[in-house]
Amino acid sequence: MIFVFLNGPRAVIEARIASRKSHYMPPSLLDSQLATLEPPTSDENVLPVSLSAGPQEEVAEVLHALEGRIGSS
């Protein structure tokens, strides 16, 4: 199992949540979610992905990293 951990500045996360239509989580819940977030540790087989690019680039990064991990096992 590999965990993909999307991480980025609060402002980026809030903007992405606010742009979603008909989504169950409103931006008003973001602070409580971030307050209780326990980032994964290195022993949890985690693939950290920065939210500094756009969603398409982030997906491409994940797929590329997974291909490397799966191909080397």
Contacts in CASP RR format, 6 or more apart in sequence:
PFRMAT RR
TARGET T0000
AUTHOR 0000-0000-0000
METHOD contacts of the structure
MODEL  1
MIFVFLNGPRAVIEARIASRKSHYMPPSLLDSQLATLEPPTSDENVLPVS
LSAGPQEEVAEVLHALEGRIGSS
1 45 0 8 1.000
2 45 0 8 1.000
2 46 0 8 1.000
2 47 0 8 1.000
2 66 0 8 1.000
2 69 0 8 1.000
3 40 0 8 1.000
3 44 0 8 1.000
3 45 0 8 1.000
3 46 0 8 1.000
3 47 0 8 1.000
4 46 0 8 1.000
4 47 0 8 1.000
4 49 0 8 1.000
4 62 0 8 1.000
5 39 0 8 1.000
5 40 0 8 1.000
5 46 0 8 1.000
5 47 0 8 1.000
5 48 0 8 1.000
5 49 0 8 1.000
6 49 0 8 1.000
6 51 0 8 1.000
6 58 0 8 1.000
7 39 0 8 1.000
7 48 0 8 1.000
7 49 0 8 1.000
7 50 0 8 1.000
7 51 0 8 1.000
8 50 0 8 1.000
8 51 0 8 1.000
8 52 0 8 1.000
9 51 0 8 1.000
10 30 0 8 1.000
10 34 0 8 1.000
12 51 0 8 1.000
12 52 0 8 1.000
13 30 0 8 1.000
13 34 0 8 1.000
13 51 0 8 1.000
14 27 0 8 1.000
14 30 0 8 1.000
16 51 0 8 1.000
17 23 0 8 1.000
17 25 0 8 1.000
17 26 0 8 1.000
17 27 0 8 1.000
17 30 0 8 1.000
18 27 0 8 1.000
25 33 0 8 1.000
40 46 0 8 1.000
47 62 0 8 1.000
47 65 0 8 1.000
47 66 0 8 1.000
47 69 0 8 1.000
49 58 0 8 1.000
49 61 0 8 1.000
49 62 0 8 1.000
50 58 0 8 1.000
51 58 0 8 1.000
53 61 0 8 1.000
END
